[in-house]
């Protein structure tokens, strides 16, 4: 009887969990964005000093709950040799956040190449996509419209999926909560195509 009740309680206490990939070149601000998201959505979260965050080698994982939805974020390293690992995570993802350093036009071609490889992968078809023009707080940052032009030729590959391009400052937190709420809303709307994982 105890086992039956415990199983029933486990079933009732399950939550939907969705996985979100945070992708982009090294130095784009992916880890800072994830830290800022945790600052905004995890009560009493004690962050690393944001100025001391270094380039990710491998991955960082973050988890928190928004509106009854548990989110697991996979912040994957953006160095060229690590980009070949990105597709190992595609089948489990429910959304993608792609971060671009809007202050580094010398790497726009490189970021477009990485974006193209990612967006053309059929495993990610229909997965909502949030593109962030990061570091908008810095002098010389290209505005969102200019960063959007970098990816213009790639837009046909976005297809019918939900997609938006937004300007943010991961360091200051500008635009971070709105972007997270947008991706959560679109992931929930897309649940018929990419169902959640049930966790207790």
C-alpha beads as a LAMMPS data file, in Angstrom:
LAMMPS data file: protein, C-alpha beads

200 atoms
199 bonds

1 atom types
1 bond types

-500.0 500.0 xlo xhi
-500.0 500.0 ylo yhi
-500.0 500.0 zlo zhi

Masses

1 110.0

Atoms # bond

1 1 1 0.000 0.000 0.000
2 1 1 2.838 2.379 0.898
3 1 1 4.455 1.836 -2.498
4 1 1 1.174 2.598 -4.245
5 1 1 0.674 5.823 -2.267
6 1 1 4.283 6.865 -2.795
7 1 1 3.952 6.254 -6.528
8 1 1 0.706 8.241 -6.633
9 1 1 2.327 11.119 -4.712
10 1 1 5.298 11.087 -7.096
11 1 1 2.902 11.266 -10.027
12 1 1 0.997 14.196 -8.496
13 1 1 4.155 16.120 -7.636
14 1 1 5.698 15.843 -11.095
15 1 1 6.643 19.030 -12.893
16 1 1 7.268 19.751 -16.498
17 1 1 10.951 20.280 -17.229
18 1 1 12.250 21.924 -20.367
19 1 1 15.850 22.142 -21.542
20 1 1 17.184 25.326 -23.127
21 1 1 20.530 25.551 -24.912
22 1 1 22.576 28.739 -24.650
23 1 1 24.846 28.871 -27.695
24 1 1 27.178 31.363 -29.345
25 1 1 30.874 32.038 -29.773
26 1 1 33.284 32.157 -26.859
27 1 1 33.258 35.548 -25.173
28 1 1 29.739 36.427 -26.357
29 1 1 28.396 36.554 -22.792
30 1 1 26.508 33.254 -22.510
31 1 1 27.626 32.432 -18.976
32 1 1 27.025 35.990 -17.785
33 1 1 23.524 35.806 -19.302
34 1 1 22.815 32.564 -17.421
35 1 1 24.135 34.025 -14.154
36 1 1 21.985 37.125 -14.636
37 1 1 18.941 34.911 -15.294
38 1 1 19.582 33.071 -12.025
39 1 1 19.938 36.399 -10.201
40 1 1 16.525 37.419 -11.561
41 1 1 14.632 34.154 -11.060
42 1 1 16.253 32.218 -8.186
43 1 1 15.310 33.605 -4.760
44 1 1 18.345 34.477 -2.612
45 1 1 20.755 33.373 -5.344
46 1 1 24.373 34.273 -4.611
47 1 1 26.034 34.896 -7.928
48 1 1 29.646 34.834 -8.903
49 1 1 30.973 38.361 -9.380
50 1 1 29.878 38.874 -12.994
51 1 1 33.065 40.720 -13.947
52 1 1 35.114 37.649 -12.962
53 1 1 33.333 35.156 -15.217
54 1 1 35.717 33.550 -17.690
55 1 1 35.174 31.742 -20.978
56 1 1 33.384 28.412 -20.543
57 1 1 35.351 25.319 -21.438
58 1 1 32.795 22.521 -21.655
59 1 1 29.442 23.482 -20.178
60 1 1 27.609 25.156 -17.324
61 1 1 24.210 24.023 -16.139
62 1 1 21.594 26.165 -14.451
63 1 1 18.113 25.250 -13.213
64 1 1 15.218 27.258 -11.916
65 1 1 11.419 27.368 -11.937
66 1 1 9.244 30.004 -13.603
67 1 1 5.466 29.786 -13.321
68 1 1 5.499 26.118 -12.341
69 1 1 7.831 25.213 -15.201
70 1 1 11.257 23.845 -14.368
71 1 1 13.937 25.012 -16.781
72 1 1 17.328 23.425 -17.267
73 1 1 19.827 25.614 -19.112
74 1 1 22.842 24.159 -20.901
75 1 1 25.441 26.880 -21.447
76 1 1 27.797 25.257 -23.968
77 1 1 31.330 26.443 -24.701
78 1 1 31.612 28.435 -27.924
79 1 1 35.200 27.800 -28.967
80 1 1 35.431 26.361 -32.474
81 1 1 36.621 22.967 -31.244
82 1 1 33.658 22.743 -28.822
83 1 1 30.988 23.701 -31.365
84 1 1 31.119 20.172 -32.759
85 1 1 29.592 19.013 -29.451
86 1 1 26.546 21.272 -29.682
87 1 1 24.513 18.853 -31.766
88 1 1 24.803 16.180 -29.039
89 1 1 22.341 18.276 -27.017
90 1 1 19.856 19.187 -29.764
91 1 1 17.503 16.211 -29.398
92 1 1 16.816 17.013 -25.732
93 1 1 16.361 20.758 -26.170
94 1 1 13.071 22.630 -26.139
95 1 1 14.487 26.064 -26.939
96 1 1 17.687 27.786 -28.038
97 1 1 19.153 31.098 -26.916
98 1 1 21.856 32.251 -29.345
99 1 1 24.108 35.012 -27.981
100 1 1 26.083 37.386 -30.221
101 1 1 28.722 39.862 -29.041
102 1 1 27.435 43.036 -30.696
103 1 1 30.733 44.838 -29.999
104 1 1 32.899 42.466 -32.050
105 1 1 32.219 42.920 -35.791
106 1 1 35.473 41.102 -36.607
107 1 1 33.733 37.885 -35.512
108 1 1 30.343 38.453 -37.162
109 1 1 31.214 36.081 -40.032
110 1 1 32.321 33.446 -37.546
111 1 1 29.154 33.805 -35.475
112 1 1 27.043 33.575 -38.643
113 1 1 28.826 30.348 -39.651
114 1 1 28.204 28.801 -36.224
115 1 1 24.583 29.991 -36.312
116 1 1 24.063 28.507 -39.791
117 1 1 25.364 25.087 -38.742
118 1 1 23.057 25.126 -35.738
119 1 1 19.921 26.405 -37.469
120 1 1 20.205 23.974 -40.400
121 1 1 20.234 20.935 -38.128
122 1 1 16.886 19.150 -38.640
123 1 1 16.823 18.022 -34.998
124 1 1 16.105 21.626 -33.989
125 1 1 13.241 22.094 -36.431
126 1 1 10.339 23.911 -34.720
127 1 1 12.385 24.720 -31.583
128 1 1 11.846 28.364 -30.487
129 1 1 14.879 30.591 -30.981
130 1 1 15.860 33.697 -29.018
131 1 1 18.736 35.616 -30.624
132 1 1 20.460 38.115 -28.346
133 1 1 22.608 41.054 -29.451
134 1 1 24.566 41.225 -26.200
135 1 1 26.735 43.978 -24.689
136 1 1 24.393 46.763 -25.774
137 1 1 25.634 48.774 -22.769
138 1 1 29.130 49.154 -24.242
139 1 1 30.287 51.987 -26.504
140 1 1 30.532 50.905 -30.118
141 1 1 27.954 48.138 -29.780
142 1 1 26.135 47.526 -33.036
143 1 1 22.390 48.133 -32.616
144 1 1 19.990 45.201 -32.852
145 1 1 19.006 46.061 -36.432
146 1 1 22.641 45.866 -37.576
147 1 1 23.225 42.577 -35.770
148 1 1 20.037 41.247 -37.355
149 1 1 21.509 42.049 -40.789
150 1 1 24.454 39.754 -40.011
151 1 1 22.021 36.828 -39.925
152 1 1 19.786 38.036 -42.760
153 1 1 20.859 35.301 -45.210
154 1 1 20.215 32.685 -42.517
155 1 1 16.618 33.677 -41.827
156 1 1 15.069 31.338 -44.446
157 1 1 16.434 28.433 -42.380
158 1 1 14.563 29.660 -39.314
159 1 1 11.417 28.399 -41.031
160 1 1 8.127 28.429 -39.153
161 1 1 9.636 28.349 -35.666
162 1 1 9.107 31.192 -33.219
163 1 1 12.100 33.537 -33.369
164 1 1 12.966 36.993 -32.107
165 1 1 16.104 39.142 -31.987
166 1 1 16.597 41.318 -28.906
167 1 1 19.221 43.636 -27.531
168 1 1 20.511 42.877 -24.031
169 1 1 23.238 43.677 -21.577
170 1 1 23.936 40.451 -19.730
171 1 1 26.347 42.265 -17.424
172 1 1 23.795 44.877 -16.304
173 1 1 20.778 42.590 -16.664
174 1 1 18.992 44.789 -19.208
175 1 1 16.572 42.657 -21.223
176 1 1 17.409 39.392 -19.466
177 1 1 14.086 38.748 -17.649
178 1 1 12.037 39.607 -20.750
179 1 1 14.047 37.222 -22.915
180 1 1 13.694 34.367 -20.429
181 1 1 9.942 34.929 -20.142
182 1 1 9.642 34.985 -23.947
183 1 1 11.457 31.660 -24.383
184 1 1 9.385 30.039 -21.595
185 1 1 6.128 31.195 -23.195
186 1 1 7.162 29.913 -26.637
187 1 1 8.400 26.585 -25.254
188 1 1 5.066 26.028 -23.502
189 1 1 3.185 26.896 -26.702
190 1 1 5.380 24.418 -28.582
191 1 1 4.808 21.560 -26.109
192 1 1 2.720 19.543 -28.577
193 1 1 5.769 19.303 -30.874
194 1 1 8.396 19.036 -28.118
195 1 1 6.774 17.641 -24.969
196 1 1 8.313 18.344 -21.597
197 1 1 10.183 15.812 -19.524
198 1 1 8.319 14.883 -16.333
199 1 1 10.447 15.191 -13.188
200 1 1 9.714 14.989 -9.475

Bonds

1 1 1 2
2 1 2 3
3 1 3 4
4 1 4 5
5 1 5 6
6 1 6 7
7 1 7 8
8 1 8 9
9 1 9 10
10 1 10 11
11 1 11 12
12 1 12 13
13 1 13 14
14 1 14 15
15 1 15 16
16 1 16 17
17 1 17 18
18 1 18 19
19 1 19 20
20 1 20 21
21 1 21 22
22 1 22 23
23 1 23 24
24 1 24 25
25 1 25 26
26 1 26 27
27 1 27 28
28 1 28 29
29 1 29 30
30 1 30 31
31 1 31 32
32 1 32 33
33 1 33 34
34 1 34 35
35 1 35 36
36 1 36 37
37 1 37 38
38 1 38 39
39 1 39 40
40 1 40 41
41 1 41 42
42 1 42 43
43 1 43 44
44 1 44 45
45 1 45 46
46 1 46 47
47 1 47 48
48 1 48 49
49 1 49 50
50 1 50 51
51 1 51 52
52 1 52 53
53 1 53 54
54 1 54 55
55 1 55 56
56 1 56 57
57 1 57 58
58 1 58 59
59 1 59 60
60 1 60 61
61 1 61 62
62 1 62 63
63 1 63 64
64 1 64 65
65 1 65 66
66 1 66 67
67 1 67 68
68 1 68 69
69 1 69 70
70 1 70 71
71 1 71 72
72 1 72 73
73 1 73 74
74 1 74 75
75 1 75 76
76 1 76 77
77 1 77 78
78 1 78 79
79 1 79 80
80 1 80 81
81 1 81 82
82 1 82 83
83 1 83 84
84 1 84 85
85 1 85 86
86 1 86 87
87 1 87 88
88 1 88 89
89 1 89 90
90 1 90 91
91 1 91 92
92 1 92 93
93 1 93 94
94 1 94 95
95 1 95 96
96 1 96 97
97 1 97 98
98 1 98 99
99 1 99 100
100 1 100 101
101 1 101 102
102 1 102 103
103 1 103 104
104 1 104 105
105 1 105 106
106 1 106 107
107 1 107 108
108 1 108 109
109 1 109 110
110 1 110 111
111 1 111 112
112 1 112 113
113 1 113 114
114 1 114 115
115 1 115 116
116 1 116 117
117 1 117 118
118 1 118 119
119 1 119 120
120 1 120 121
121 1 121 122
122 1 122 123
123 1 123 124
124 1 124 125
125 1 125 126
126 1 126 127
127 1 127 128
128 1 128 129
129 1 129 130
130 1 130 131
131 1 131 132
132 1 132 133
133 1 133 134
134 1 134 135
135 1 135 136
136 1 136 137
137 1 137 138
138 1 138 139
139 1 139 140
140 1 140 141
141 1 141 142
142 1 142 143
143 1 143 144
144 1 144 145
145 1 145 146
146 1 146 147
147 1 147 148
148 1 148 149
149 1 149 150
150 1 150 151
151 1 151 152
152 1 152 153
153 1 153 154
154 1 154 155
155 1 155 156
156 1 156 157
157 1 157 158
158 1 158 159
159 1 159 160
160 1 160 161
161 1 161 162
162 1 162 163
163 1 163 164
164 1 164 165
165 1 165 166
166 1 166 167
167 1 167 168
168 1 168 169
169 1 169 170
170 1 170 171
171 1 171 172
172 1 172 173
173 1 173 174
174 1 174 175
175 1 175 176
176 1 176 177
177 1 177 178
178 1 178 179
179 1 179 180
180 1 180 181
181 1 181 182
182 1 182 183
183 1 183 184
184 1 184 185
185 1 185 186
186 1 186 187
187 1 187 188
188 1 188 189
189 1 189 190
190 1 190 191
191 1 191 192
192 1 192 193
193 1 193 194
194 1 194 195
195 1 195 196
196 1 196 197
197 1 197 198
198 1 198 199
199 1 199 200
